[in-house]
Amino acid sequence: MQQRKTKRNSIITVVGILLIFFGASYLIFNHFSNERLKQKDNNKIEEFFEIEDEEPEEEIEEVIEQPKEEKQTINYDYIAVLEIPKINLKRGLVSTDSRYNNVNYNIKIVDGSLMPYVRNGNLILAGHNGSAYISFFKNLYKLDINDSVYVYFDGIKYEYKIADIYDVDKTGTVNISRDKNRTTITLITCKKYSKDKQTVFIGYLSNKESY
């Protein structure tokens, strides 16, 4: 009986060690995989800046989908870069006609958006909130009124200041409440710790300069 019990305990110990080993291996693999993706993104942002150095209430369709993280090779070029210093976010944006202009790959430029040079226009960006690598807006909840958001586009650095933050129900559309006499950026993501709400961040252009 004692021998059988000892054998069973040995098996349990071996199984436990194997589970720990495979779990740790997965975490390590996932970490390095994400780091490779981050490095690739950073390289793309550097390429973007190198290339640049050389040369009534609105209603939009809801664009926040369930995350489908994909890590295959992706080839794209950035047309602009979004930077939010407070949350250490710096991410490139692709053209609206690119297949990678999708929240399952990147921060999405929502259809109907106008780029920053358009006076009184609204650049609307959407991204995932969560724990996946593609959850680029996971820390937006940390933003406060008057925090800065930068967009680098066509040789100009546009600075916006957050002026309003509000929640909306996930109904299939998002109502954007803003001053239409001001050039605007709108950031949209799922509300943290909520399955039926989205948070909308409204920022107004406060400065622009060459970079």
Backbone as a printed PyTorch tensor [residue, N CA C, xyz], in Angstrom:
tensor([[[  0.8330,  -1.2060,   0.0000],
         [  0.0000,   0.0000,   0.0000],
         [  0.8730,   1.2640,   0.0000]],

        [[  1.8850,   1.2490,   0.8880],
         [  2.7840,   2.3900,   0.9770],
         [  3.5390,   2.5990,  -0.3280]],

        [[  3.9390,   1.5010,  -0.9390],
         [  4.6830,   1.5680,  -2.1970],
         [  3.7930,   2.1620,  -3.3100]],

        [[  2.5250,   1.7550,  -3.3270],
         [  1.5930,   2.2660,  -4.3270],
         [  1.3640,   3.7650,  -4.1360]],

        [[  1.2460,   4.1840,  -2.8910],
         [  1.0370,   5.5960,  -2.5860],
         [  2.2440,   6.4180,  -3.0060]],

        [[  3.4280,   5.8740,  -2.7480],
         [  4.6620,   6.5800,  -3.1270],
         [  4.7590,   6.7210,  -4.6440]],

        [[  4.3730,   5.6600,  -5.3600],
         [  4.4150,   5.6900,  -6.8140],
         [  3.4390,   6.7370,  -7.3530]],

        [[  2.2380,   6.7730,  -6.7550],
         [  1.2430,   7.7500,  -7.1940],
         [  1.7290,   9.1800,  -6.9560]],

        [[  2.3430,   9.4050,  -5.8200],
         [  2.8700,  10.7360,  -5.5120],
         [  3.9770,  11.1280,  -6.4850]],

        [[  4.7870,  10.1360,  -6.8730],
         [  5.8630,  10.4040,  -7.8310],
         [  5.2980,  10.8210,  -9.1830]],

        [[  4.2250,  10.1250,  -9.5920],
         [  3.5870,  10.4570, -10.8750],
         [  3.0050,  11.8670, -10.8390]],

        [[  2.3540,  12.1950,  -9.7340],
         [  1.7750,  13.5360,  -9.5850],
         [  2.8650,  14.6080,  -9.6360]],

        [[  3.9900,  14.3200,  -9.0040],
         [  5.1010,  15.2680,  -8.9980],
         [  5.6440,  15.4850, -10.4010]],

        [[  5.8200,  14.3700, -11.1410],
         [  6.3380,  14.4630, -12.5110],
         [  5.3750,  15.2530, -13.3970]],

        [[  4.0700,  14.9500, -13.2630],
         [  3.0720,  15.6630, -14.0590],
         [  3.0950,  17.1600, -13.7260]],

        [[  3.2010,  17.4730, -12.4520],
         [  3.2620,  18.8760, -12.0360],
         [  4.4560,  19.5990, -12.6260]],

        [[  5.6020,  18.9340, -12.5990],
         [  6.8190,  19.5310, -13.1600],
         [  6.6660,  19.7670, -14.6530]],

        [[  6.0640,  18.7970, -15.3480],
         [  5.8580,  18.9390, -16.7900],
         [  4.9160,  20.0960, -17.1070]],

        [[  3.8400,  20.2270, -16.3080],
         [  2.8970,  21.3230, -16.5280],
         [  3.5730,  22.6710, -16.3240]],

        [[  4.3880,  22.7630, -15.2880],
         [  5.1170,  24.0040, -15.0290],
         [  6.0770,  24.3110, -16.1770]],

        [[  6.7660,  23.2620, -16.6580],
         [  7.7300,  23.4360, -17.7460],
         [  7.0440,  23.9400, -19.0130]],

        [[  5.9390,  23.2740, -19.4020],
         [  5.2530,  23.6670, -20.6330],
         [  4.6060,  25.0410, -20.4830]],

        [[  4.0840,  25.3250, -19.2890],
         [  3.4990,  26.6390, -19.0600],
         [  4.5320,  27.7390, -19.1680]],

        [[  5.6890,  27.5230, -18.5460],
         [  6.7660,  28.5130, -18.6090],
         [  7.2770,  28.6720, -20.0420]],

        [[  7.3740,  27.5500, -20.7660],
         [  7.8400,  27.5990, -22.1570],
         [  6.8910,  28.4190, -23.0160]],

        [[  5.5820,  28.2430, -22.7940],
         [  4.5990,  28.9990, -23.5690],
         [  4.7190,  30.4890, -23.2810]],

        [[  4.8350,  30.8420, -21.9970],
         [  4.9470,  32.2540, -21.6230],
         [  6.1970,  32.8930, -22.2190]],

        [[  7.3080,  32.1560, -22.1780],
         [  8.5630,  32.6730, -22.7420],
         [  8.4300,  32.8560, -24.2490]],

        [[  7.8600,  31.8540, -24.9220],
         [  7.6800,  31.9380, -26.3780],
         [  6.7870,  33.1180, -26.7370]],

        [[  5.6810,  33.2660, -26.0020],
         [  4.7340,  34.3440, -26.2760],
         [  5.3910,  35.7030, -26.0540]],

        [[  6.1990,  35.8100, -24.9930],
         [  6.8840,  37.0730, -24.6990],
         [  7.8220,  37.4680, -25.8340]],

        [[  8.6590,  36.5190, -26.2750],
         [  9.6220,  36.8370, -27.3220],
         [  8.9400,  37.0700, -28.6660]],

        [[  7.8230,  36.3690, -28.8860],
         [  7.0630,  36.5920, -30.1100],
         [  6.5130,  38.0100, -30.1480]],

        [[  5.9580,  38.4600, -29.0110],
         [  5.4380,  39.8250, -28.9310],
         [  6.5500,  40.8570, -29.0600]],

        [[  7.7160,  40.5580, -28.4810],
         [  8.8410,  41.4850, -28.5830],
         [  9.2960,  41.6380, -30.0280]],

        [[  9.2680,  40.5330, -30.7840],
         [  9.6350,  40.6090, -32.2040],
         [  8.6590,  41.5020, -32.9670]],

        [[  7.3500,  41.3560, -32.6530],
         [  6.3480,  42.1830, -33.2990],
         [  6.5300,  43.6560, -32.9410]],

        [[  6.8230,  43.9220, -31.6600],
         [  7.0550,  45.3000, -31.2380],
         [  8.2420,  45.9010, -31.9670]],

        [[  9.3160,  45.1150, -32.1100],
         [ 10.5070,  45.6010, -32.8000],
         [ 10.2010,  45.8970, -34.2610]],

        [[  9.3930,  45.0240, -34.8860],
         [  9.0220,  45.2580, -36.2750],
         [  8.2150,  46.5430, -36.3980]],

        [[  7.2830,  46.7450, -35.4550],
         [  6.4800,  47.9710, -35.4620],
         [  7.3670,  49.1970, -35.2830]],

        [[  8.3230,  49.1100, -34.3590],
         [  9.2310,  50.2340, -34.1300],
         [ 10.0560,  50.5410, -35.3700]],

        [[ 10.4800,  49.4780, -36.0630],
         [ 11.2400,  49.6750, -37.3010],
         [ 10.3940,  50.3910, -38.3480]],

        [[  9.1070,  50.0170, -38.4190],
         [  8.1990,  50.6480, -39.3760],
         [  8.0130,  52.1280, -39.0430]],

        [[  7.9220,  52.4310, -37.7490],
         [  7.7790,  53.8330, -37.3380],
         [  9.0300,  54.6210, -37.7110]],

        [[ 10.2010,  54.0240, -37.4810],
         [ 11.4530,  54.6880, -37.8540],
         [ 11.5030,  54.9280, -39.3610]],

        [[ 11.0560,  53.9390, -40.1350],
         [ 11.0170,  54.1040, -41.5840],
         [ 10.0940,  55.2470, -41.9610]],

        [[  8.9570,  55.3600, -41.2670],
         [  8.0010,  56.4300, -41.5490],
         [  8.6680,  57.7900, -41.3770]],

        [[  9.3760,  57.9910, -40.2680],
         [ 10.0050,  59.2850, -40.0250],
         [ 11.1690,  59.5330, -40.9740]],

        [[ 11.8750,  58.4760, -41.3620],
         [ 12.9730,  58.6400, -42.3200],
         [ 12.4300,  59.0770, -43.6680]],

        [[ 11.3210,  58.4510, -44.0750],
         [ 10.7120,  58.8140, -45.3600],
         [ 10.1930,  60.2440, -45.3130]],

        [[  9.5900,  60.6210, -44.1710],
         [  9.0600,  61.9750, -44.0360],
         [ 10.1860,  63.0000, -44.0780]],

        [[ 11.3450,  62.6470, -43.5170],
         [ 12.4780,  63.5680, -43.5410],
         [ 12.9670,  63.7610, -44.9690]],

        [[ 12.8110,  62.7310, -45.7700],
         [ 13.2340,  62.8270, -47.1530],
         [ 12.1190,  63.5440, -47.9570]],

        [[ 11.1790,  63.4740, -47.8240],
         [ 10.1050,  64.0920, -48.6210],
         [  9.0160,  65.0280, -47.8230]],

        [[-23.2250,  68.4360, -37.6590],
         [-24.2370,  68.1020, -36.5700],
         [-23.7950,  66.9020, -35.8110]],

        [[-24.1760,  66.2260, -34.7920],
         [-23.6680,  65.0760, -34.0840],
         [-23.4410,  63.9770, -35.0920]],

        [[-22.2880,  63.4130, -34.9730],
         [-21.9290,  62.4000, -35.9400],
         [-22.2460,  61.0200, -35.4140]],

        [[-22.5940,  60.1470, -36.3060],
         [-22.8640,  58.7670, -35.9230],
         [-22.0660,  57.8720, -36.8400]],

        [[-21.2950,  56.9670, -36.2560],
         [-20.4790,  56.0610, -37.0570],
         [-20.8210,  54.6330, -36.7030]],

        [[-20.5310,  53.7230, -37.6050],
         [-20.7530,  52.3200, -37.3170],
         [-19.7500,  51.8390, -36.2890]],

        [[-20.2070,  50.9830, -35.4000],
         [-19.3090,  50.4480, -34.3770],
         [-18.2410,  49.5920, -35.0330]],

        [[-17.0080,  49.7470, -34.5780],
         [-15.8990,  49.0290, -35.2000],
         [-15.1500,  48.1460, -34.2150]],

        [[-15.5610,  48.1450, -32.9540],
         [-14.8750,  47.3040, -31.9780],
         [-15.3800,  45.8790, -32.1100]],

        [[-14.5000,  44.9800, -32.5330],
         [-14.8550,  43.5910, -32.7380],
         [-14.1530,  42.7290, -31.6970]],

        [[-14.4800,  41.4570, -31.6730],
         [-13.7860,  40.5580, -30.7700],
         [-12.3730,  40.3420, -31.2740]],

        [[-11.3750,  40.4060, -30.3890],
         [ -9.9860,  40.2500, -30.8340],
         [ -9.7390,  38.9120, -31.5060]],

        [[ -9.0060,  38.9490, -32.6030],
         [ -8.5540,  37.7440, -33.2710],
         [ -7.0790,  37.9370, -33.5520]],

        [[ -6.2980,  37.6840, -32.5390],
         [ -4.8720,  37.9830, -32.6230],
         [ -4.2160,  37.1590, -33.7150]],

        [[ -3.4860,  37.8330, -34.6110],
         [ -2.8040,  37.1670, -35.6970],
         [ -1.3500,  37.6140, -35.6890]],

        [[ -0.4530,  36.6430, -35.8080],
         [  0.9680,  36.9700, -35.7030],
         [  1.7430,  36.5690, -36.9530]],

        [[  1.0160,  36.3540, -38.0800],
         [  1.7190,  36.0110, -39.2850],
         [  2.4390,  37.2320, -39.8280]],

        [[  3.3100,  37.0080, -40.8190],
         [  4.0580,  38.1070, -41.4080],
         [  3.1050,  39.1080, -42.0310]],

        [[  3.2880,  40.3820, -41.6880],
         [  2.4370,  41.4510, -42.1920],
         [  3.3150,  42.4790, -42.8870]],

        [[  2.9440,  42.8270, -44.1070],
         [  3.6880,  43.8230, -44.8520],
         [  2.8090,  45.0450, -45.0510]],

        [[  3.2540,  46.1940, -44.5610],
         [  2.4810,  47.4170, -44.6770],
         [  3.4060,  48.6030, -44.4840]],

        [[  2.9370,  49.7710, -44.8760],
         [  3.6610,  51.0210, -44.6670],
         [  2.7490,  51.9680, -43.9150]],

        [[  3.3210,  52.7510, -43.0130],
         [  2.5380,  53.7000, -42.2420],
         [  2.3780,  55.0120, -43.0090]],

        [[  1.1970,  55.6190, -42.8910],
         [  0.9620,  56.9310, -43.4820],
         [  0.9910,  58.0190, -42.4030]],

        [[  0.9010,  57.6100, -41.1350],
         [  0.9060,  58.5460, -40.0170],
         [  1.3120,  57.7750, -38.7680]],

        [[  1.6260,  58.5170, -37.7150],
         [  1.9800,  57.8930, -36.4360],
         [  1.1840,  58.5770, -35.3230]],

        [[  0.5710,  57.7590, -34.4740],
         [ -0.1400,  58.2460, -33.2930],
         [  0.7650,  58.0820, -32.0840]],

        [[  0.8800,  59.1380, -31.2880],
         [  1.6800,  59.0670, -30.0670],
         [  0.8850,  59.6340, -28.8910]],

        [[  0.8500,  58.8740, -27.7920],
         [  0.2250,  59.3450, -26.5570],
         [  1.2520,  59.1330, -25.4470]],

        [[  2.0210,  60.1540, -25.1180],
         [  3.1330,  60.0020, -24.1650],
         [  2.7110,  59.4530, -22.8010]],

        [[  1.5570,  59.8680, -22.2990],
         [  1.1720,  59.4790, -20.9470],
         [  1.0770,  57.9720, -20.7870]],

        [[  0.6540,  57.2780, -21.8330],
         [  0.4950,  55.8210, -21.7430],
         [  1.5750,  55.0910, -22.5460]],

        [[  2.6010,  55.8300, -22.9410],
         [  3.7430,  55.2370, -23.6420],
         [  3.3090,  54.4970, -24.9120]],

        [[  2.4050,  55.1080, -25.6620],
         [  1.9170,  54.5170, -26.9020],
         [  2.4720,  55.2870, -28.0950]],

        [[  3.0660,  54.5620, -29.0070],
         [  3.5180,  55.1380, -30.2670],
         [  3.2840,  54.0790, -31.3360]],

        [[  2.3090,  54.3480, -32.2050],
         [  1.8770,  53.3160, -33.1450],
         [  1.5730,  53.9370, -34.5000]],

        [[  2.0110,  53.2670, -35.5520],
         [  1.7460,  53.7430, -36.9010],
         [  0.3210,  53.4650, -37.3390]],

        [[ -0.1510,  54.2610, -38.2770],
         [ -1.4760,  54.0990, -38.8690],
         [ -1.3150,  53.8120, -40.3560]],

        [[ -2.1210,  52.9030, -40.8650],
         [ -2.0370,  52.5640, -42.2850],
         [ -3.1830,  53.2280, -43.0420]],

        [[ -3.0730,  53.2260, -44.3450],
         [ -4.0850,  53.8330, -45.1990],
         [ -5.4450,  53.1490, -45.0110]],

        [[ -6.5110,  53.9060, -45.1880],
         [ -7.8610,  53.3540, -45.0020],
         [ -8.1870,  52.2680, -46.0180]],

        [[ -7.4740,  52.2270, -47.1420],
         [ -7.7510,  51.1800, -48.1240],
         [ -6.8630,  49.9430, -47.9350]],

        [[ -6.0760,  49.9340, -46.8590],
         [ -5.2320,  48.7700, -46.5650],
         [ -6.0240,  47.7170, -45.8020]],

        [[ -5.7800,  46.4750, -46.0660],
         [ -6.4480,  45.3960, -45.3400],
         [ -6.0480,  45.3880, -43.8710]],

        [[ -4.9270,  46.0450, -43.5630],
         [ -4.4500,  46.0810, -42.1790],
         [ -5.0210,  47.2570, -41.3980]],

        [[ -5.8500,  48.0680, -42.0530],
         [ -6.5770,  49.1090, -41.3290],
         [ -7.7930,  48.4470, -40.6710]],

        [[ -7.4990,  47.6970, -39.6400],
         [ -8.4840,  46.8220, -39.0000],
         [ -8.0610,  46.6260, -37.5500]],

        [[ -9.0080,  46.6510, -36.6180],
         [ -8.6520,  46.5480, -35.2030],
         [ -8.0240,  45.2030, -34.8550]],

        [[ -8.1660,  44.2150, -35.7240],
         [ -7.5350,  42.9280, -35.4620],
         [ -6.0760,  42.8830, -35.9100]],

        [[ -5.6150,  43.9670, -36.5190],
         [ -4.2080,  44.1000, -36.8800],
         [ -3.5710,  45.3330, -36.2500]],

        [[ -4.3420,  46.4010, -36.1440],
         [ -3.7370,  47.6960, -35.8670],
         [ -4.7860,  48.6290, -35.2490]],

        [[ -4.4000,  49.8750, -35.0040],
         [ -5.3750,  50.9180, -34.6900],
         [ -6.0630,  51.2880, -35.9930]],

        [[ -7.3700,  51.3060, -35.9840],
         [ -8.1260,  51.5220, -37.2220],
         [ -8.5040,  52.9880, -37.4030]],

        [[ -8.2620,  53.4970, -38.6200],
         [ -8.8130,  54.7900, -39.0080],
         [-10.2340,  54.5210, -39.4960]],

        [[-11.2190,  55.0010, -38.7590],
         [-12.6150,  54.6860, -39.0480],
         [-13.0740,  55.3940, -40.3240]],

        [[-13.8910,  54.6900, -41.1090],
         [-14.4370,  55.2710, -42.3310],
         [-15.1300,  56.5980, -42.0200]],

        [[-14.9010,  57.5830, -42.8690],
         [-15.4940,  58.8940, -42.6570],
         [-14.5570,  59.8500, -41.9490]],

        [[-13.4150,  59.3410, -41.5030],
         [-12.4360,  60.2020, -40.8340],
         [-11.8100,  61.1910, -41.8160]],

        [[-11.3630,  62.3090, -41.2700],
         [-10.6130,  63.2940, -42.0410],
         [ -9.2590,  63.4790, -41.3890]],

        [[ -8.2160,  63.5330, -42.1950],
         [ -6.8730,  63.6700, -41.6590],
         [ -6.6910,  65.0600, -41.0400]],

        [[ -5.6770,  65.2190, -40.1890],
         [ -5.5510,  66.4380, -39.3680],
         [ -5.4840,  67.7540, -40.1280]],

        [[ -5.0160,  67.7500, -41.3730],
         [ -4.8890,  69.0040, -42.1120],
         [ -6.2480,  69.5900, -42.5140]],

        [[ -7.3170,  68.7890, -42.4290],
         [ -8.6480,  69.2750, -42.7950],
         [ -9.2160,  70.1000, -41.6410]],

        [[ -9.4440,  71.3570, -41.8880],
         [ -9.9500,  72.2500, -40.8420],
         [-11.3210,  71.7860, -40.3500]],

        [[-11.4650,  71.6990, -39.0420],
         [-12.7000,  71.2800, -38.3720],
         [-13.0840,  69.8210, -38.6570]],

        [[-12.1380,  69.0660, -39.2210],
         [-12.3950,  67.6550, -39.4730],
         [-12.2460,  66.8250, -38.2070]],

        [[-12.5180,  65.5500, -38.3280],
         [-12.4600,  64.6460, -37.1770],
         [-11.7380,  63.3620, -37.5780]],

        [[-10.5870,  63.1400, -36.9940],
         [ -9.8440,  61.8930, -37.2000],
         [-10.3120,  60.9030, -36.1330]],

        [[-10.9920,  59.8480, -36.5620],
         [-11.6060,  58.8890, -35.6330],
         [-10.8000,  57.5960, -35.6520]],

        [[-10.2960,  57.2120, -34.4800],
         [ -9.4470,  56.0220, -34.3650],
         [-10.0740,  55.0480, -33.3780]],

        [[-10.0240,  53.7660, -33.6970],
         [-10.5710,  52.7330, -32.8210],
         [ -9.5360,  51.6400, -32.6060]],

        [[ -9.5300,  51.0780, -31.4170],
         [ -8.5900,  50.0090, -31.1090],
         [ -9.1080,  49.1310, -29.9900]],

        [[ -8.5080,  47.9610, -29.8770],
         [ -8.9250,  47.0030, -28.8560],
         [ -8.4280,  47.3880, -27.4710]],

        [[ -9.1860,  46.9720, -26.4890],
         [ -8.8150,  47.0850, -25.0860],
         [ -8.8060,  45.6720, -24.5140]],

        [[ -7.6880,  45.2280, -23.9830],
         [ -7.6050,  43.8660, -23.4520],
         [ -6.1650,  43.5060, -23.1550]],

        [[ -5.8920,  42.2150, -23.1550],
         [ -4.5500,  41.7510, -22.8010],
         [ -3.7610,  41.2260, -23.9950]],

        [[ -4.3880,  41.1340, -25.1700],
         [ -3.7000,  40.6270, -26.3560],
         [ -2.7050,  41.6520, -26.8890]],

        [[ -1.7620,  41.1960, -27.6910],
         [ -0.7660,  42.1060, -28.2530],
         [ -1.4310,  43.2320, -29.0460]],

        [[ -2.5310,  42.9140, -29.7300],
         [ -3.1920,  43.9090, -30.5810],
         [ -4.0730,  44.8690, -29.7960]],

        [[ -4.0710,  44.7770, -28.4730],
         [ -4.8920,  45.6860, -27.6470],
         [ -4.1380,  47.0000, -27.4300]],

        [[ -4.0080,  47.7630, -28.4980],
         [ -3.1850,  48.9740, -28.4420],
         [ -3.8180,  50.0830, -27.6050]],

        [[ -5.1390,  50.0140, -27.3930],
         [ -5.8250,  51.0340, -26.6010],
         [ -6.1280,  50.5590, -25.1810]],

        [[ -5.3960,  49.5730, -24.7110],
         [ -5.6860,  48.9980, -23.3960],
         [ -5.4610,  49.9870, -22.2560]],

        [[ -4.6500,  51.0100, -22.4590],
         [ -4.3590,  51.9640, -21.3820],
         [ -5.0060,  53.3260, -21.5870]],

        [[ -5.9190,  53.4260, -22.5410],
         [ -6.5790,  54.7110, -22.7610],
         [ -7.3190,  55.1900, -21.5170]],

        [[ -7.7890,  54.2450, -20.7110],
         [ -8.5570,  54.6150, -19.5140],
         [ -7.7360,  55.4890, -18.5590]],

        [[ -6.4280,  55.5090, -18.7270],
         [ -5.5730,  56.3210, -17.8620],
         [ -5.5470,  57.7970, -18.2670]],

        [[ -6.1130,  58.1170, -19.4310],
         [ -6.0770,  59.4920, -19.9000],
         [ -7.0290,  60.3790, -19.0990]],

        [[ -6.6090,  61.6110, -18.9190],
         [ -7.4120,  62.6130, -18.2210],
         [ -7.6220,  63.8180, -19.1220]],

        [[ -8.5300,  64.6770, -18.7130],
         [ -8.7510,  65.9180, -19.4430],
         [ -7.4410,  66.7060, -19.5000]],

        [[ -7.1740,  67.2380, -20.6870],
         [ -5.9970,  68.0770, -20.9660],
         [ -4.7240,  67.2790, -21.2480]],

        [[ -4.7930,  65.9550, -21.2670],
         [ -3.6340,  65.1690, -21.6820],
         [ -3.4050,  65.3410, -23.1820]],

        [[ -2.1610,  65.1860, -23.5890],
         [ -1.7890,  65.4200, -24.9900],
         [ -1.8350,  64.1480, -25.8270]],

        [[ -2.2650,  64.3180, -27.0720],
         [ -2.2450,  63.2620, -28.0880],
         [ -1.6100,  63.8670, -29.3320]],

        [[ -0.6360,  63.1620, -29.9180],
         [  0.0660,  63.6780, -31.0950],
         [ -0.2030,  62.7910, -32.3120]],

        [[ -0.3170,  63.4410, -33.4560],
         [ -0.3950,  62.7260, -34.7280],
         [  0.6470,  63.3310, -35.6580]],

        [[  1.5230,  62.4820, -36.1820],
         [  2.5420,  62.9000, -37.1320],
         [  2.0460,  62.5310, -38.5310]],

        [[  1.8950,  63.5460, -39.3710],
         [  1.3500,  63.2820, -40.6990],
         [  1.8740,  64.3130, -41.6950]],

        [[  2.4430,  63.8170, -42.7790],
         [  2.8660,  64.6620, -43.8970],
         [  3.7810,  65.8070, -43.4430]],

        [[  4.7290,  65.4910, -42.5560],
         [  5.7190,  66.4620, -42.1380],
         [  5.2760,  67.4050, -41.0330]],

        [[  4.0430,  67.2310, -40.5450],
         [  3.5100,  68.1000, -39.4980],
         [  3.1780,  67.2680, -38.2530]],

        [[  3.5470,  67.8060, -37.0850],
         [  3.1770,  67.1960, -35.8100],
         [  1.9690,  67.9570, -35.2660]],

        [[  0.8400,  67.2430, -35.1710],
         [ -0.4010,  67.8440, -34.6860],
         [ -0.5850,  67.4620, -33.2150]],

        [[ -0.8090,  68.4470, -32.3770],
         [ -1.0320,  68.1840, -30.9600],
         [ -2.4940,  68.4530, -30.6020]],

        [[ -3.1020,  67.4650, -29.9670],
         [ -4.4770,  67.5910, -29.4900],
         [ -4.4760,  67.5210, -27.9580]],

        [[ -5.4520,  68.1640, -27.3540],
         [ -5.6540,  68.0750, -25.9130],
         [ -7.0100,  67.4090, -25.6500]],

        [[ -6.9980,  66.3830, -24.7920],
         [ -8.2470,  65.7130, -24.4460],
         [ -9.1670,  66.7020, -23.7320]],

        [[-10.4010,  66.8200, -24.2490],
         [-11.3530,  67.7830, -23.6990],
         [-12.6040,  67.1200, -23.1380]],

        [[-12.8660,  65.8810, -23.5360],
         [-14.0780,  65.2090, -23.0530],
         [-13.8710,  63.6980, -23.1000]],

        [[-14.4120,  63.0200, -22.0950],
         [-14.3600,  61.5610, -22.0160],
         [-15.7390,  61.0820, -21.5750]],

        [[-16.3440,  60.1940, -22.3460],
         [-17.6770,  59.7180, -21.9600],
         [-17.8920,  58.2880, -22.4500]],

        [[-18.8490,  57.6170, -21.8280],
         [-19.1760,  56.2350, -22.1790],
         [-20.4540,  56.1800, -22.9950]],

        [[-20.5270,  55.1890, -23.8860],
         [-21.7300,  54.9480, -24.6790],
         [-22.0350,  53.4530, -24.6490]],

        [[-23.2850,  53.1210, -24.8790],
         [-23.6770,  51.7150, -24.9610],
         [-23.1650,  51.1100, -26.2690]],

        [[-22.8640,  49.8300, -26.2330],
         [-22.4760,  49.1130, -27.4500],
         [-23.7500,  48.6800, -28.1610]],

        [[-24.1860,  49.5100, -29.0980],
         [-25.4480,  49.2560, -29.8060],
         [-25.2460,  49.0300, -31.2970]],

        [[-24.0250,  49.0920, -31.7670],
         [-23.7580,  48.9570, -33.1960],
         [-23.3500,  50.2730, -33.8310]],

        [[-23.6380,  51.3880, -33.1450],
         [-23.2000,  52.6960, -33.6110],
         [-22.6210,  53.4670, -32.4300]],

        [[-21.8330,  54.4930, -32.7460],
         [-21.2440,  55.3400, -31.7060],
         [-21.5850,  56.7890, -32.0200]],

        [[-22.2560,  57.4590, -31.1040],
         [-22.5450,  58.8850, -31.2660],
         [-21.3440,  59.6980, -30.7910]],

        [[-20.8590,  60.5580, -31.6660],
         [-19.7130,  61.3980, -31.3310],
         [-20.2030,  62.8150, -31.0610]],

        [[-20.0550,  63.2390, -29.8510],
         [-20.4820,  64.5780, -29.4460],
         [-19.2580,  65.4780, -29.3560]],

        [[-19.1630,  66.4490, -30.2550],
         [-17.9840,  67.3100, -30.3120],
         [-18.3570,  68.6860, -30.8330]],

        [[-17.4350,  69.6090, -30.7130],
         [-17.5750,  70.9430, -31.2880],
         [-17.1430,  70.8550, -32.7430]],

        [[-18.0940,  70.9880, -33.6470],
         [-17.7860,  70.8260, -35.0640],
         [-17.0700,  72.0290, -35.6620]],

        [[-16.8520,  73.0350, -34.8630],
         [-16.0820,  74.1900, -35.3130],
         [-14.6180,  74.0820, -34.9070]],

        [[-14.2210,  72.8950, -34.4430],
         [-12.8360,  72.6880, -34.0310],
         [-12.3040,  71.4080, -34.6620]],

        [[-11.0280,  71.3950, -34.9730],
         [-10.3780,  70.2020, -35.5320],
         [-10.2050,  69.1850, -34.4050]],

        [[-10.6510,  67.9680, -34.6720],
         [-10.8560,  66.9950, -33.5940],
         [-10.1490,  65.6690, -33.8520]],

        [[ -9.7800,  65.0180, -32.7610],
         [ -9.4080,  63.6000, -32.8160],
         [-10.3330,  62.8640, -31.8560]],

        [[-10.8280,  61.7070, -32.2870],
         [-11.7120,  60.8870, -31.4620],
         [-11.1060,  59.4990, -31.3260]],

        [[-10.9620,  59.0440, -30.0940],
         [-10.4300,  57.7130, -29.8090],
         [-11.5430,  56.8760, -29.1960]],

        [[-11.7150,  55.6590, -29.7120],
         [-12.8050,  54.7940, -29.2460],
         [-12.2680,  53.4220, -28.8820]],

        [[-12.6750,  52.9210, -27.7290],
         [-12.3130,  51.5610, -27.3330],
         [-13.3710,  51.0310, -26.3760]],

        [[-13.3290,  49.7380, -26.1100],
         [-14.2540,  49.1490, -25.1420],
         [-13.9170,  49.6660, -23.7450]],

        [[-14.9440,  49.9000, -22.9540],
         [-14.7470,  50.3790, -21.5870],
         [-14.0940,  49.2800, -20.7630]],

        [[-13.1250,  49.6610, -19.9660],
         [-12.4190,  48.6970, -19.1330],
         [-13.3890,  48.0530, -18.1480]],

        [[-13.2910,  46.7410, -18.0110],
         [-14.1130,  45.9380, -17.0980],
         [-15.5980,  45.9610, -17.4550]],

        [[-15.9130,  46.2260, -18.7170],
         [-17.3110,  46.2400, -19.1390],
         [-17.4500,  45.5370, -20.4750]],

        [[-18.5360,  44.8170, -20.6580],
         [-18.7890,  44.1100, -21.9140],
         [-19.8240,  44.8190, -22.7760]],

        [[-20.5170,  45.7990, -22.2160],
         [-21.5970,  46.4440, -22.9650],
         [-21.4310,  47.9580, -23.0940]],

        [[-20.2330,  48.4540, -22.8050],
         [-19.9820,  49.8890, -22.9070],
         [-18.7130,  50.1500, -23.7110]],

        [[-18.6670,  51.3200, -24.3400],
         [-17.4610,  51.8100, -24.9940],
         [-17.1430,  53.1900, -24.4430]],

        [[-15.8550,  53.5270, -24.4380],
         [-15.4380,  54.8430, -23.9800],
         [-14.9520,  55.6630, -25.1670]],

        [[-15.3860,  56.9070, -25.2090],
         [-15.0320,  57.8300, -26.2900],
         [-14.2070,  58.9660, -25.6980]],

        [[-13.0700,  59.2370, -26.3310],
         [-12.1740,  60.3190, -25.9100],
         [-12.1520,  61.3760, -27.0130]],

        [[-12.4960,  62.6020, -26.6640],
         [-12.5290,  63.6980, -27.6300],
         [-11.3690,  64.6500, -27.3570]],

        [[-10.5730,  64.9140, -28.3780],
         [ -9.4710,  65.8590, -28.2480],
         [ -9.5430,  66.9270, -29.3270]],

        [[ -9.1070,  68.1500, -29.0040],
         [ -9.1300,  69.2490, -29.9680],
         [ -7.7090,  69.7190, -30.2760]],

        [[ -7.5150,  70.0850, -31.5260],
         [ -6.1960,  70.5450, -31.9730],
         [ -5.7840,  71.7910, -31.2040]],

        [[ -4.5830,  71.7390, -30.6250],
         [ -4.0880,  72.8730, -29.8510],
         [ -2.8230,  73.4810, -30.4380]],

        [[ -2.1200,  72.6940, -31.2740],
         [ -0.8720,  73.2060, -31.8390],
         [ -0.4480,  72.3200, -33.0100]],

        [[  0.3140,  72.8840, -33.9040],
         [  0.9250,  72.0930, -34.9730],
         [  2.2480,  72.7220, -35.3520]],

        [[  3.1980,  71.8620, -35.6970],
         [  4.5370,  72.3290, -36.0470],
         [  5.2070,  71.3050, -36.9400]],

        [[  6.1920,  71.7230, -37.6700],
         [  6.9450,  70.8050, -38.5180],
         [  7.8290,  69.9220, -37.6580]],

        [[  8.1080,  68.7250, -38.1510],
         [  9.0290,  67.8350, -37.4210],
         [ 10.1020,  67.3130, -38.3650]]])
